[in-house]
Amino acid sequence: MRFLRMRFDSKPKAETPTQTEIETIDGRRMSVKLIVNPRARHVSVRIDPTRRQAIATAPTKRHLKHAAQFAAERAGWIAQELSRLPKGVTLAPGSFVCFRGVEHELVLERGRGHARIEPDLIPRIVVPCPDPALFESRLLRFFKDQAREELIDRVATHSVTLGVKPVKIQVKELRSRWGSCSVDGVLSFSWRVILAPPFVLDYLAAHEVAHLREMNHSRRFWAQVKRCIADYERGRDWLHEHGCALHAVGLAR
């Protein structure tokens, strides 16, 4: 007969830290998120514009301490980059946000119905709500529906060009990227693409469709994007310049 023995003198495993705090030379304190990414080749620090937080990445758990130290040594750079981020824009009545590249005022209308665009000298997005607490969720539903409708159209066009067929198109909250393509053919997009001018959404659709041909960012990949949009650099450059401002929409609370 076999018995299982429990060692009462064993120590519990230490939990993997997920956050650390660093301090600048002038005494400002900032939190840094710690993550492990097995694909990383070395420790690194980046700024997440959506969470407005620094993220330190390590290739393994045992390198997390090194990643935290790496972030602490760059506290000044982190503080500077965070201060450069655009001010957050709350999705509330009275705010102004871009929709398809054009600034719109957000307006609450007491009642029921679907959100709608009212063109005027200053265009408005009118969101009917029986309860003001539902305003943001209904506005987000409108943005996602509009983005999905346009993305389905543009993805279909580019898929024909490249001779591919995505399995599914998703529009959701993406924290650190504008889109992704899974190995099984699922294309995901940030709902914020609908805030950008149409040529930017078109570029993003072509970008992810091209990944169905090339799951990388090699010259062959960019050649596929160019088959879809000859001047794709226009959309890519716009995102590089204005992407942080779009990520700031929906952040202020």
C-alpha positions, 0 to 999 in steps of 0.5 A: 500500500502506498501513502502520499506524504505532505511536507508541512515544512515546505515553503509556498512558492513565491508568486510572480510579480506583475507590477513594480514601482519606480521613481524619477530623480525629482521624486515622481513615482510611477507603476510599471507592469511586468510581463513574461513573453517567451518570444522576447530575446531580451528585456525591454520597456515600452509605453502602452498608450491605451493603458497609459502605463509602462510595460517591462517585458522579460523572456522568462520569469527569472529575468523579471527582476532584471526587467524591473531594474531596466525600467527603473534605470529609464524612469526619466525616459518613461516619465517623458514619454507618458507626459507626451501622450495626448489627453484622454477623451471621455465618451460622454455627452458634450465631448468631441471625438473624430468619426471617419476623420471628422470631429463630431460632438457627442449628444445624449437624447432621452429616449430609445432608438439607434445612434445616428449622425446629424450633419451640421456646421459641427456634425453630431453623433446623437445617442438615444438613451433612457438612462444616461448611464448607458450612453458610453456602452451604446456609443461603443456599440455604434462605433463597433457596428460602423467599423465592422460594416466598413471592414467587412466590405474592405476585407472582402475587396482585398481578399479577392485581390490576394486570393485569400479567405478569412475565417472571421472578422472581429471588432473589439478593444485591442490594447496595444495594436490596431489589428491582428491575424491569427494562424487560423485566419481570424482577423481582429481590429480595434474599434477605434479604426472607425475614428480615423479617415477612411483611407486609414481603415482601408490600409488596416484592412489590407494589412491584416488580409496580407497576413493571410499570405505572409505572417510576418513583416518582410518585403514579401508581406509589404508587396502583398499590401501594395497589391491591395493599396498602391499608396499604402504608406499614406495610411501607415504614416497617418497612424504613426503620427496620429495613432496615440490620439486615437488610443486616447479616446475612451480613456478619461474616466 
